Amino acid sequence: MRVCEKWKEYEILDTSSGDKLERWGDVTLVRPDPQIIWKSPKRSEMWHKADGIYHRSDKGGGQWEFRRKLPQSWQINYGELKFNIRPTGFKHTGLFPEQAVNWDFMAEKIKQAGRPINVLNLFAYTGGATLACANAGASVAHVDASKGMVQWARENAQASGLADKPIRWLVDDCEKFVRREIRRERRYDAIVMDPPSYGRGPGGEVWKLEDCIYDLVQTCAGVLSDKPLFFLLNSYTTGLSPSVMAYILKDVLCTKLGGSVTADEIGLPVKATGSVLPCGSTAIWQIGEQ
């Protein structure tokens, strides 16, 4: 497992019975996590002092209970990057901290490339990967179907001092955008992809990651440049293991372009136990040394 250990303003304090206790700057939150199936004792006193608790509903979704008045949003830092955090109605806060291990990987690859790098970030959410790549010197196309998420990402770029970097902010369907880029013969040296597990298109089309991911990777391979640097695929879908993602990248990319693929879970340390909470999976295809 690749473990993210460089955070200073975020940490998982404890985990138990389907919930994780987190510190986001000076704010503590309790949020559900389906991976936490253990029923170990709650070791941290902060369980009883958490500022916000997300209560799941038996009918789906849920709601927040706040024990003190919190600002509408607040910022936390990861190195030179700044992120605006705010609890949403679907338990999320606008950031997946475990992805920092991937931000570090991408930034290092871009810095070591010794040439201009053009990155395509699909399903780009609030821009963690976009900011990391832009801060490392790359040009980035940031694509997400949600106008609100793209605006949030722009606010994060502004907070990080990256608003003037060469970032294209695009509200679009990711697959349709890629197909248009192929027709326009626009190419990218690196692709980052974090597709949802499930969703519906504007015409009611059902998106299920396991059914669509192979074709999507094949399509995206069509916009890689003649000197590609990496292709990074994230997943939070329990049915899509790191090995399955690795197989897809090898089948689509290695057979045509060479290179190598690595895949593993990514995780975050838990302060109370010293163990690591698995938080998703990443497969990476790349050219050159790993």
N, C-alpha and C positions, 0 to 999 in steps of 0.2 A: 504493500500500500504506500502511496505517496502522501506524506503527511504535511500539512501546512502548519509551520511552527514559527512564523515570523511576525504574526500579529501582536501588536502591543495594546490596541484599543478595542479588541474583540477577544472574547474567550468563552468556551463552554465551561461553566463552573461545575455542573453535575448533570446526571441523566438518571431517570428512573420511571418505570411504569408508563411508557409512551410519551414522556415529556423530556425536554431539555431546558436547563436553566442557563441563560446566556447573559453576558455583559456586553453591551454595546456602548462604549464610552463610559459614561456614568449612569447609564440606564440599564436596569436588569429586567429581562423578559422571560416568561415561561411559554414555550411553544411546543405543540405536538410534533412528534417525529415517528413515522411508522417503523423505523429500524430499531427503535428502543423497545424491545420485547421483554427485557429483563425487569425484574421487580426488586431490585436491590434497595437497601435502605437509603433514604435521602440524607446525604452526608453534609451538605452545605446549609448553614443557617439562613442563607439568602433565599431559600425556597419560601420562607415565611415573610420575606421583606421585598419580594419582587415588585417592581413598579407596574408591570402589566402581565396579565395572564390571558392566553387565548383559549377559550372554551369551545371544544368541538360540539357540533350538533349531530344528533342521530339521523337527521334528515339531510346531512351534508353541510359543508361550510361551518360557520360558527361566529363567535363574536368576542371582542376584547373586553376585559374588565381591567380598568386602570385604578390603581390604589393611590396614585397621586397625579396631579395634572402635569402632563408632559407637553413639551413644545410640539408644534405640528410636525416639525422635522428637526433633526440635529445631524451633525457631521462627525464622521470618524475617519481617521487617516490610515493608509497603508503605504508606508514610504512617502513618496512624493504625491501620491494620489489621495484625493478627498472624495468622500461619498456622502450624499444626503440620505439619511435613514428616516423612514417613517412607517409605522405599522399600517398594513392594509387589511381590507376586509377578508382576505383569504390567507391569513396568518403570516404572510411574507412581510419583509421589511425593506425590500428593494435591493438586497445584496445577498449573494451566496459566498460567504467568506472562504470556504474551502477552495474556491476557484483561484485563489491567490497563487496556488502552486502552479497553475497553468499560466497565469499572468507572468510569473517569473520566468518560466520556460520560454514563452513567446518573446518577451523583452530581450532575453539573452541571445536567442537565435537571430533576432533582428539586428541587434548591436554588432554581432559577430559576422553578419553577412558581408559587410564592407561594400554595400551597394544600396541604392534606393529599393525599398520593399513596399509593395502594394498589397494590403490585407483586405479580405472580404470577411466581415463578421455577420453571420446570419443568425436570426432569432436572437438578436443582440441585447435584448432586455434593457437594463439601465446602464450598460456600457463599460463594465469592468474590463473586459478584454480590449475594447476599443481604446480606452484610456491608457492601458498598459502598453499597447502597440504604438499608439501615437506618441506617448512619452518617450518611447525607445527610438523614435525617429521615423516611423512608418507613416505612409498615407493609408487611410482607412475608409472603407465604405461600410457604414453602420446601417443594417437593415432589420426592421422589425415591423410587424403588421399593426402594432398598437401605437397610435399617435401619442398617448399619454406616456408610454415607456420611452419613446424616443425623446420626448421633451424632458423627462427625468434624466436621461443620459446626457442631454445637452447641459442641464443644470450641473451635473457632476463634472462635466468637462470645464465649465466655467469656474467651478469651485477649485478645480485642480490646476487652473492656469493654462488650460489646453484649448480654450475656445478658438484661438487663432491657428491651431494646427490644421493640416490638410485632412479634415474629416468631412465626408459627405453623409448627411443625416437623411435617411430614406425611410418613409412610411410606406411599406409595400409587402405584398405576399412574397415570401422568400423564394419559392420555387419559380414563380412567374418572373420575378426579377432576374434570377439566374438565366433563365431561358432567353430573356431579352438581351442580357449581357453577351450571351453566346452569339446571338444574331448581330450584335453591334461589334463583335470581335474585340471586346474589352477583356483583358486578362489580369489575373492576380497571382502574386507570388506565394501567398499563404491564405488558407481558408480556416475559419473558426466556425463551428456549427454546434448549437445547443438547442436542438429541436424539442418541442413539447411531447409528452407521452401520448396526449390525446387532445383532439380539438375538432372544431367544425369550421368549414370554410364559409364564405359569404353566401354561397348557394346551397348551404346545408350539407356540403360534402363532409364525410367523416374522415378525420385524420387519426390514424393509429400508427404509432411509430414503428412497431415491429413489421407492419405491412408495407410501409412507405420508405424506410430508411435506405434500403439498398438502391432503389431507383433514384433517390435524392442524391446520394453520394455519387452515383454514376453521372447524373446531370451536372453536379458541381465540378466534377473532374474536367468538364468541358471548358471551364473558365480558367484553369491553371495555366500559368505562363510557361515558356520554354525552359525557365530555370526556377522551378518551384522550390520553396523552402520547407514548408510543412503543411499538413492538413490535420487539424485537431477536432475530434468529435467527442462531445460530451453527452452523457445520458443520465437521467434520474429514473429511468424505467427499470423496475426490478426484473422484468423478463428479458432485458437486453444486457447480457453479461459483458465484461471487458473482452473475454475471448471471442464472443460473437462479433463485437465491433471490430476487433483486430482482424478477424477473418474477412470481414467486408472490405476493410481498407487494403488488405493484402490482395484480395481478389480484384479489386477495381484499380488500384494504383501500382502495386509492386509488379504486377504482370506486364504493365506497359512502361513504367517509369523507373523501375528498380527501387532502390531505397530500402528502408526497414520500418517495421511497425512495433511499437510497444503499447501495452494496455494494462491498466490496473485500476483498482479502486482509489479514490482520493478521500482523505479524512481529516478530522480535526481532533487535537488532544483534548481530553477531559481532565480538568484540574483536580477534581476530587479523587479520582481513581488512578490517574496516570495511564489509563487506557486510551484507545483511539476510537472515535465514532466514525463509522463509514458514512460517507455523504454523497455517494454517486460514483460514476466511473468515467474514465477518459481513455480513448485510444488515439495514438499519435503516429502518423506517417511522416517521415522526414528523410531528406537527402543529407548525406554526410554523417559525421560522428554524432552519436547520441549523448 
